Amino acid sequence: MLELRPNCENCNVALPPNSLDARICSYECTFCAACVDQVLRDVCPNCGGGFAPRPIRPSTNWKGDNFLGADPASSHVRHRPVDQAMHVTLSAKLQAIPPHER
């Protein structure tokens, strides 16, 4: 189950469970859309993968206790600003390769 991390790992902006700006890689590294587009260039600094919009977990118990009340979002903040010099090198290698082929 997704952790639904509460913030952008780079800029530390809040990303509540219903945020449409949250982006995740396949390892759940979590960043805001602005950082993914403008800073990371769709290259995860932790694994080299691409990003997708993070799904929204229902806030209402529509069926079978599959909702935020039963499975709350994480409150553990991961603020690890990206080392820009290292990321420029990584993204230069990977940016031209589509995420699904990396």
C-alpha positions in Angstrom: 0.0 0.0 0.0 1.3 3.5 -0.8 2.6 5.5 2.1 1.2 8.8 0.8 4.2 10.8 2.0 3.4 14.2 3.3 5.9 16.4 1.5 8.1 17.0 -1.5 11.5 15.5 -0.8 13.2 18.4 -2.5 11.5 21.7 -1.7 9.5 20.4 1.4 6.2 21.7 0.1 3.2 20.0 1.8 1.6 17.3 -0.3 -1.6 16.2 1.6 -3.3 12.9 0.6 -5.6 14.6 -1.8 -2.9 16.7 -3.6 -3.1 16.7 -7.4 0.5 18.0 -7.4 2.2 14.9 -5.9 4.4 12.8 -8.1 5.9 9.4 -7.3 8.4 7.0 -8.8 8.1 3.2 -8.5 9.9 3.3 -5.2 7.4 6.0 -3.9 10.0 8.8 -3.9 7.7 11.7 -3.6 8.1 15.2 -5.2 5.8 18.0 -6.2 5.0 18.5 -9.9 7.0 21.7 -10.0 10.2 20.0 -8.8 9.6 17.0 -11.2 9.2 19.4 -14.2 11.6 22.2 -13.4 14.3 20.7 -11.3 14.4 16.9 -11.8 13.3 16.8 -15.5 11.3 13.6 -14.9 14.4 11.8 -13.6 14.2 10.5 -10.0 17.4 11.5 -8.2 17.2 8.3 -6.1 16.6 5.6 -8.7 16.8 7.2 -12.2 13.2 6.3 -13.0 10.4 8.5 -14.1 7.4 9.9 -12.3 3.6 9.4 -12.3 0.8 11.3 -10.5 0.3 9.9 -7.1 -3.2 8.3 -6.7 -5.7 9.8 -4.3 -6.9 7.5 -1.5 -10.6 7.9 -0.9 -11.4 10.0 2.2 -14.8 8.3 2.5 -15.4 4.7 3.4 -17.3 3.7 0.3 -16.6 0.0 0.6 -14.7 -2.4 2.9 -12.8 0.2 5.0 -10.5 1.0 2.1 -10.1 4.7 2.9 -7.9 7.2 4.7 -9.6 6.6 8.0 -8.5 3.0 8.0 -5.2 3.5 6.2 -4.0 7.0 7.0 -1.3 8.8 5.1 2.3 8.8 6.4 3.3 11.7 8.6 7.1 10.9 8.3 8.7 13.9 6.5 11.5 13.1 4.1 13.3 16.3 3.2 16.4 15.5 1.2 17.1 18.4 -1.2 18.6 17.2 -4.4 22.3 17.8 -5.0 21.9 19.8 -8.3 25.4 19.1 -9.6 25.0 15.4 -9.2 21.5 15.5 -10.6 22.6 17.4 -13.7 25.1 14.6 -14.5 22.5 11.8 -13.9 19.6 13.5 -15.8 22.0 14.2 -18.7 22.5 10.5 -19.1 18.8 9.5 -18.7 16.7 12.4 -19.9 16.7 11.3 -23.5 15.6 7.8 -22.6 11.8 7.5 -22.0 11.0 6.5 -18.4 9.5 3.2 -19.5 12.8 2.2 -21.2 15.2 3.1 -18.4 
